[in-house]
Amino acid sequence: MKDRMEYPEDDPRHHSIKIREMLSQIVDHVREDVEKIDDPKFQALFETTAEVLTGLDRAYEHAEQKAELAWK
């Protein structure tokens, strides 16, 4: 992941990189919590949370790179 300080504060990438860092921290946290709990429903919820946030992170990455047709 790039360093957000590479971009000025008025550049959306400056902020999207920070958001991606935060999403990554949440994904790591919920995946760690899956191992700490015994309730299968909450384990599934936490794993689903991780998967959804990973997809959202990917969308931010594509926007930063203008990798999708919608971002061009």
Steps between C-alpha positions, in 0.01 A plus 500: 500500500626845417575766758220753507753775566608460136187694409380845607204514736265618226575186296238227560775236505640659817174418677421170330836358605421589862158338470660187354741486795205519739308232309803273515525546877133408543538193276798384706309561823185309407702208362693481827171512692364202304762289675403635842129418497303176490168623359481378137252770404727777620800329340311505170400863553858603573634310199232656281600840636861432401399391150276802440764743624764329286275556196456864598876537534537357149251758369705781655816355349341487155382859538851612598649325199211586270508129417128459426319649204273696736803684643650599165 
